[in-house]
C-alpha cells in the first residue's frame, strides 16, 4: 500500500508540472492569437490610411499604436513596417523623382491615371497598375507575460534564425521576452505616394 501511495505521489509530481505548463502555454497562445487578430485589423486600417495620406512613417506608427492600445500587455517598442509593394524596381520605373523641402522622393501619382496609362506600353500596363497598389507587412513585438510558458518559449525564440523574430529579440532590451506577430494588408492608392530616395535600393548600389 505504501509503495502504491509513493508511486502515485511520484506520478503526481511528474504530471502536475506538465499540466501547469500546458495550461499556461494555452493561455499564452490564446493571447498571441488575439494579438494577431487585432494586428490584422490595425494593419488594414493603417494601409488604407497610408493609401490616402502618402504612407508617412510617423503617421503609420501613430495609427498602429492607437489601434493596438486596447490589447492588454503591450509594451512600447517600434513595430517594423515593411513595404512589399510597389517593389523598388517598379518605383524606379514608374515613379517621378521630386524634391520636397530639400528631400528627394520618388512620387507615384494617382491623378489622371487613365491618361497616364496611355503613355505606357501595352505589355507593361499591368505592371504599371500594380505599382498603384500598396502592400505592407507589419511586425509587432508582443511581450510574453504568462508565467511558466513565457521563459520556455523565450529560450527557443532566442535561437530563432527568423529575421523578424530577431528584430523583436533586439527590441526586448532587458524586458520581457517578445514574440514577433506579423500581418499583411494591401490597398489601392487614393492619393500620391512619396517614397524617400534612400528607402529604394538602386541596381547600381
C-alpha positions in Angstrom: 0.0 0.0 0.0 2.8 2.4 0.9 4.6 1.5 -2.3 1.5 2.3 -4.3 0.9 5.5 -2.5 4.5 6.5 -3.1 4.2 5.7 -6.7 1.1 7.8 -7.0 2.9 10.7 -5.3 5.8 10.4 -7.9 3.3 10.3 -10.8 1.6 13.4 -9.4 5.0 15.2 -9.1 5.7 14.4 -12.7 2.3 15.1 -14.1 1.5 18.3 -12.2 4.3 20.5 -13.8 3.3 19.2 -17.2 -0.4 20.1 -16.7 0.6 23.5 -15.4 2.9 24.1 -18.4 0.2 23.1 -20.8 -2.4 25.3 -19.1 0.0 28.3 -19.2 1.0 27.6 -22.8 -2.6 27.5 -23.8 -3.3 30.9 -22.2 -0.2 32.4 -23.9 -1.1 31.0 -27.3 -4.7 32.4 -27.0 -3.1 35.8 -26.1 -1.0 35.7 -29.2 -4.0 34.7 -31.3 -5.9 37.7 -30.0 -2.8 39.9 -30.8 -2.7 38.6 -34.4 -6.4 39.3 -34.9 -6.1 42.8 -33.6 -2.9 43.4 -35.6 -4.7 42.3 -38.7 -7.4 44.9 -38.2 -4.8 47.5 -37.3 -2.7 46.7 -40.4 -5.7 47.0 -42.7 -6.6 50.4 -41.2 -3.0 51.6 -41.4 -2.7 50.6 -45.1 -6.0 52.3 -46.0 -4.8 55.4 -44.2 -1.4 55.2 -46.0 -3.1 54.9 -49.4 -4.6 58.4 -48.7 -2.0 60.4 -46.8 1.2 59.2 -48.6 2.3 56.5 -46.2 4.2 58.8 -43.8 6.1 56.6 -41.3 5.2 58.7 -38.3 1.5 58.5 -39.2 1.7 54.8 -39.7 3.2 54.3 -36.3 0.6 56.5 -34.7 -2.2 54.5 -36.3 -0.7 51.2 -35.2 -0.3 52.4 -31.6 -3.8 53.7 -31.5 -5.3 50.6 -32.9 -3.4 48.2 -30.6 -3.9 50.2 -27.4 -6.9 48.1 -26.2 -4.7 45.0 -26.3 -3.6 44.1 -22.8 0.1 43.5 -22.1 1.6 45.6 -24.9 5.0 47.3 -24.5 6.3 50.4 -26.0 8.5 49.5 -29.0 9.0 50.4 -32.7 7.0 48.0 -34.9 8.7 47.0 -38.1 6.8 48.2 -41.2 8.0 46.6 -44.4 6.9 47.8 -47.9 6.2 44.8 -50.0 4.5 46.6 -52.9 5.3 48.5 -55.1 8.7 46.9 -55.5 11.9 49.0 -55.7 12.2 48.2 -59.4 8.6 49.3 -60.1 9.1 52.6 -58.2 12.3 53.4 -60.2 10.5 52.6 -63.4 7.1 54.2 -62.9 7.5 56.9 -60.2 8.6 60.5 -60.8 11.6 62.0 -58.9 10.6 65.0 -56.9 12.2 67.2 -54.2 10.2 68.3 -51.2 11.7 70.7 -48.7 15.2 69.7 -49.8 14.4 66.0 -49.6 14.4 63.7 -52.6 11.5 61.4 -53.2 10.0 59.0 -55.7 6.4 60.0 -56.3 3.6 57.7 -57.5 0.7 59.9 -58.6 -2.9 58.9 -58.9 -4.4 61.8 -60.9 -5.3 61.2 -64.5 -4.4 57.5 -64.3 -6.2 56.6 -67.5 -4.5 59.4 -69.4 -1.1 58.5 -67.9 -1.6 54.8 -68.7 -2.0 55.6 -72.4 1.7 56.6 -72.4 2.7 53.1 -71.1 3.5 50.3 -73.4 0.6 47.8 -73.7 2.6 44.9 -72.3 3.7 47.0 -69.3 0.3 48.3 -68.3 -0.5 45.5 -65.9 2.8 46.2 -64.0 2.0 49.9 -64.1 -1.4 49.3 -62.5 0.2 47.0 -59.8 2.6 49.9 -58.9 -0.5 51.8 -57.8 -1.3 49.2 -55.2 0.5 49.4 -51.9 1.1 46.4 -49.6 2.8 46.5 -46.2 3.8 43.9 -43.7 3.8 44.8 -40.0 5.9 43.0 -37.4 4.5 43.7 -33.9 6.6 42.5 -30.9 4.2 41.2 -28.3 5.6 40.6 -24.8 5.2 37.0 -23.4 3.8 37.5 -19.9 2.3 34.2 -18.8 4.4 32.5 -16.1 6.0 29.1 -16.8 5.2 29.3 -20.5 7.0 32.6 -21.3 10.5 31.6 -20.1 10.4 28.3 -22.0 9.1 30.0 -25.2 11.7 32.7 -24.8 14.5 30.2 -24.7 13.6 28.8 -28.1 12.8 32.2 -29.6 16.3 33.5 -28.6 17.8 30.9 -31.0 15.4 31.7 -33.9 17.0 32.4 -37.3 13.9 34.3 -38.5 14.9 37.9 -39.2 11.5 39.2 -37.8 11.9 37.3 -34.6 15.5 38.5 -34.2 14.2 42.1 -34.6 11.9 41.5 -31.7 14.7 39.9 -29.7 16.6 43.1 -30.1 13.5 45.2 -29.1 13.3 43.3 -25.9 16.3 45.1 -24.4 16.2 43.6 -20.9 12.4 43.5 -20.7 10.0 40.5 -21.0 10.7 38.2 -23.9 8.8 39.2 -27.1 7.2 37.2 -29.9 7.1 38.5 -33.4 3.5 38.7 -34.7 3.1 39.6 -38.4 0.3 40.8 -40.6 -0.1 42.0 -44.2 -2.6 44.2 -46.0 -3.0 45.9 -49.4 -5.0 48.8 -50.8 -5.2 50.8 -54.0 -3.6 54.3 -53.9 -6.1 57.1 -53.3 -3.5 59.9 -53.2 0.1 60.5 -54.2 2.7 58.3 -52.6 6.1 59.7 -51.8 8.9 57.2 -51.2 12.2 58.6 -49.7 15.0 58.2 -52.2 17.1 56.4 -49.6 14.4 53.8 -49.0 14.7 52.5 -52.5 17.5 50.1 -53.5 19.1 51.0 -56.8 20.6 48.4 -59.1 24.0 50.2 -59.2 24.3 50.1 -55.4 
